[in-house]
Amino acid sequence: MLTLRLVGIVALLAGLVVGAAPVAHAGVPRTQPAAPRYYLALGDSLATGVQYDPATNQTYVSAQGYVADLYARLHAQDPSLALANLSCPGETTTTMIHGGCPYAAETSYGTSRPQLAVAEAFLRAHRGQVALVTIDIGANDVDGCASATGVDLACTMDGLTAVATNISSIMSGLRAAGGWAVPIVGMSYYDPVLAAWLTGPAGRTVARESVWLSQVLNGVLWFGYALHGAAVAPVAEAFHTTDFTPVTVPGLPTGTPRNVATICALTWMCPYANIHANAAGYRVIAQAFAARLPAPWRRVAAAG
């Protein structure tokens, strides 16, 4: 059954190639875009900059998220650049399209419209004035599919199917509204479930299974972004997601894999079991985005 579901997802992605390719060629503009004025940030809690506070056992929106970090670099290069951050914590690919983000009431646009509709309206209203769009979306579609007992394959396949379908709709909407000249950079995800490695033999099995899940999710996202002319920030690689090489790290057991140690260093998973990046982790994510910026912003990557 798992093989049949994977074949179905591959067929779905192949169908998207056939349907999207003519649009990509037809929509490429022949003239240079207008002078940059806006950085538009889209996505979930990582784009919002959510962190965890051990003192209160609460999450909060910090000023140290990757969007804030990246914008600071861009603004230093172009002081006229303005930030429009439309991200919503808890957003899935489905709620981005149809609405229902659990924290939409706390966004600048409220619950009346989905994030994608607001983004499309912004791009249409500022056609030729958007210097950059960044987006991270899809992790919440499979959040909860990995637990202490392993990876729920049915949950995983349902989530991956939703991501494969929805990421194409999201990117098509952004391209239709903003045009093909607008630089868009998506991202791959790190794997917070790797922290289960530290709980014992069963946790090590879960950690290895979760890496498989993250690789498939990131592959689906990469395909959807690339299909619509977007670059992909290699966050998974920056967090050494697939690297199980033993390393020696103070405070962690001897032989802890590099990917597990990285999750402990760059997120709140060890020992607080909170999936969000910490300030250092957000800086790493920002640098991964900076490395994929288009030519006008190349100095930003070097500044990191």
N, C-alpha and C positions, 0 to 999 in steps of 0.2 A: 504493500500500500504506500509506504514511504517513497519507493522508487517511482510509482505512478504519479504521486503528487509532485515530486521534483520534475518529472518529465512534463507535467502540466505547466509548471512555472516556466520552464525553459521554452515551451511552446508559446506561452503568453508573451514572454520577452521577445521571441522571434517575431511574433505578430506585431508588436509595437515597433520593431525596426522597419517592417514593411510599411506601416501606416505613417510613421513619423518622418522617414527620410525625405520624401518630396517636400514637406513643409520646411525642413531645415534648409534645403537648397534654395527654395523659392523666397524665403524670408531674409536672406543675407543682404544687408543694406550696401549700397555702392558708395555712400558718402561717409565722412568721418562724423562721429557723434558730437553733440554739443559739449561745451566745457563741463567737466565734472562739478557737481554741486552736492550730491547726496550719497551717503552710504546707507543702504537699506538692509537691515538685519532681520532674518526670519528664522523660526524654529521653535524649539521646546525649551526646557528649563536651562539647558546649557547655554543657549543664546541669551537667556534672561540673566544668567550669572548667579543661579541659585547655589548657595553653600549651606553647610551644616554648622550649627553652633553647639559644641559639646556642653557648654555651661547651661544652656536652656533646653537641650535636646530638641531643638527646633531648626527648621530650614528657613533661610531668609534670602532675599535678593541682595547680592553684594555689589560693590562697585569694582570688583576684581574679576568679572567674567571675561571670557575670551573676546566678546564683542567690544567691551570697554577697553580692553588692552589693545586690540587691533585698531579701534577708532583713534585712540591716543596717538598711535604711530602715524596713522594716515593724516590726522589733523595737524601733527607737527610738520608734515610735509606740505599740507595745503590747509592753512588756517580758515579758509572759506568753506570747508567741507562741513556739512551738517549730518547728524546721525538720526535716523528714523528706525527705532527698534520695535518691531511688531510681534516679537516672540511671545509665546504663552507657555508657562510651565504645565507639563502633563499633556501637551499636544501630541496627537497621533497623526498619521497621514490622513485618516478618515475625518477627524475633527478639523484638521486644517482646511479641508475642502467643504465640509458640511456644517461646521460649527459644533459646539459642545465641549470645547476645551474647559477642563475643570476650574481653571483660574482666569477665565476670560474676563470676568468682572473687574479684575485688577489690572487689565491692560489699558492702553490709552484709548482703545476703540470700543471697549465693553463687549457685551454679549449679543449685540444686534446683528453682527456680520461675522462670518468666518475669517480667519487670518488671511487665507488666500484671496478672498474677495477684497479685503482692505488693501492687500499688497498690490493686486491688479489695479485697483483704483488709483493708488499712489503712483504706480508706474505710468499709467495713462496720463495722469495729471502733470507728471514731470518728465514726459517723454523727451529723451535726449539730455536730461540733466542728472541722471543717476550714474555715478561713477563705479559703483560696485554693489552687488547683492551677495550676501552670504546666507547659507541655510543649513541647518541640521535638523533632520526629521526622520522618523522611522524606528528609533529605539523603543519608544513606548508601545509600538505595535506588538512587540515580542516580549515586553517587560512582564515578568511573572512566568514565562515559559520554562525558566530554569529555577529549580529550587534545591533544597538539601537532598532530595531524593532522586534528582536527575533532571533531564530535559524532557519536557512534555512534547512529544513529536506532533501530536494533533494540534496543540496550541501553536507550536512553531510554524507548521505549514500554513495554518490559517493566517497567522501574522505576516509571513513572507508573501503569501498570495495578495494580501491587502497592500503591502508595500509595493510590490511589483506593479499592481494596477494603479495605485494612487500616485506614485512618484511621477509617472508619465503624465497624469492629469495635472498635477501641480506644476511641473516644469513647462508643459504646453501652455498653461494659463499665464505663467510668468513671461514666457517668450512672446505670446500673442499680445500681451499688454505692454511690454517694454521693448520688444524688438530683439533681434539677434546681435546687436552691437553691445548690449549691456553685459559686462562681465559678471558671471555668476560662479560662485565657488561653493560647492557642497562639502561634506566631510564624511569620512568613515568613522566608526565608533570604537572606543576602547571597550574592554570587557570587564565590568566590575565584579562579575561572578567568579572571576579568578581567585578572589579572596577566600573562597571556600576551600582552597588547597590547604590552608592553615588549620582546618578543623579535623584533619585525619584522613585515613585511606578512602573513605566514602566521598569526602569532600574533594579529594584529588581526582576522582573519577568525574565528579560533577564539573570541576574546573576544566578538564580536558574536553568534555562534551560541550561546555559553554563556548569554548574557542571555536569548535565546529560551527555552532550556531552563529557566532559573530562573523565568521568568515563568509558564511552564506548570505547573511544580512548585508554585509558590506559589499559583497559582489553584486547583489541586486541593486543596491543604492548606486554603486559606481556605474553600472550599466545604464540606469535611468538618468543619471546626471550627464554622462558622456553622450548619450543619445541626443540630448538637447544642448550640446555645446558648452557644458559646464565643466570646469576643472573640479578636482576632488582633493581636499586637504587630507594628507595621509596621517590622520590622528591615530588610527590603529597601529600603524608602524611606529609612530613616535612613542607610543606606550608599550612597544615591544610585545604586542598581543600574542603572537605565536611562538615566542622565544622561551622555551622551557629550560634553557641552560642554567645550571645551578650557579648561584652567586653567594658571596658572603656579605651580609648586610647587618650591621649592629641592630640588635633588638628583634631580629627574625631568626627562625631556626636554621641551622646549618643546612645548606643544600636547597634553600628556597629558590625556586625558578626566577629568572629575571623578570618575566611578565608579572608574576605575583608581587615581587618586590616593588615593581613600578606602580602597580595599582595601589599598594600600601603607601607609597611616597606621594602620589599625585591625586589621590581621591580620599574620601572620608570612610572608605570601606573597612579599614583596619584601625581600631577595633569597633567602629561605630555602625558598621553595616549600612552606611549611607552612600548611594551610588554617585553623588555629585563630585565633581572635581574640586580640589582646594585651590588656593591662590596660585600655587606652583603649577598645578595641573592645567589651570586655565591659561597660564602663560605658555605652556607647551602647546596647547591647542591653538592659541593665537599665532604662535610661530609656524605651526603646520599650515595654517591658512595663509600667512604671509609668504610662505615659500611657493604658493600657487597663485599669487596675485599677477594680474596682467602687467605688461611692460611699464605703463605709467607709474606703477607703485613698486617697482623692483627694489628701490632703496629701503623700503620698509622691512623686507626680509633680512637684509644685511644688518639693519639696526637692531634686530632681535638678538 
